Amino acid sequence: MSAENQKIKVLFRHRSMEMGGVEKVILSILHNLDPEKFDITVCLNLNQGELRNEFPEHVNKIYFTDGKEDFSRNPLIHRLQLVRRRLKLSRALKDHTISDRLLGNKKFDIEIAPTYSAFSSVINSSNTSSKKIGWFHSEINVPTLQPLVPDILENFPQFDHMIYCSQKIKDLMHKYYPQLQYPGESVVINAIPIDEIKKKAQEKIEPLPEGPVFVSVGRLHNRKGYHKLIDAHKRLIDEGFQHSIIVVGSGEEMKNLTDQIRMNKVQDTFILSGNRMNPYPYVKNADFFILPSESEAWPLVIAEALILQKPIIATDTGDVGVMIKDRETGYLINYETDEMYSAMKTFLTDPELIAQIKKNLETIEDQFDNQKIFDTVEGILEDLHQKN
């Protein structure tokens, strides 16, 4: 048997590659799994997103249909392409023969759903002999997740192994659903490309606004809390505390947030900058980082801001309280506008606290051990394969 045939054949299924924490985790794993051991394929529903061409060369990428980047700019043709794409994708997801043909009728040893949105496509795969791995990044009790919970609970016991990105995510799952039949489980925190972050942070960008600048990086979803942050910002501005907030990211809340910013007349100081392939210079050049989310798991952006030694204000959700020591390496708050306002006011008026936090951040990267993370993932894959 050739060395190629002896490799463990692994398939990742995912929707698309818009800029986001899960997508960065996928890329981190793909770049660090040993290509001598693993033959890796990624199957995207849509060839879409800023990160769609960031896969390593040895990874085989296939997709069911084109991304919006490849569509016509003519509005009418664009709409027709969207309708055609929706039909094509629907057929591919319903008819296994279509997806199997696109995958070259290859029989994979392991199939991975890197987020709950891919759970059903992995569980319903025509390849009944493959081992199935789920990756779970969400707090199961968050109100906005509840419409999806029945499907998540139905799929969970059908996996051969479940990876949680934080201990808290696992604990919450067992707390709320103790009777569920759980597969084998592991907690694997997200890896941090420390050298890459530092290098990319040096890139030149346009000058940031004068005065203290808070930066945030995240998708513009309702649960990210930017609507509350706008209210806290407006209150501070009205009280004479001059500062700016820059949010790097895009998403479905863009219009609502833009309208809220305009209604509050803070267009000059609360800036939605859209997505950036490289958000790190914005973090590096700002004075502070803020994460106002209602829910997170083990947020990569917090680790990235820590690596860049930025004083952080963050809601105490998911494993944020494990990553940040309150008033030592950051400032923890609850998901409330008043607390966002109060924390930002403290950062703007207490230089001694800021100086102490910065001093404590000087050795922060010692707490991240990437190799241990990659070794753990490889071990899970190899152990499952041996059970085939």
PyMOL commands that set and color helices and strands:
alter all, ss='L'
color gray80, all
select helices_A, chain A and resi 3-6+21-32+68-70+75-94+96-102+116-123+143-158+167-176+194-200+222-224+226-238+254-263+280-285+300-307+320-323+337-349+351-367+370-386
alter helices_A, ss='H'
color red, helices_A
select strands_A, chain A and resi 8-14+38-47+60-66+110-113+131-136+161-164+184-187+213-217+244-248+270-274+288-291+312-315+331-333
alter strands_A, ss='S'
color yellow, strands_A
deselect
rebuild
show_as cartoon
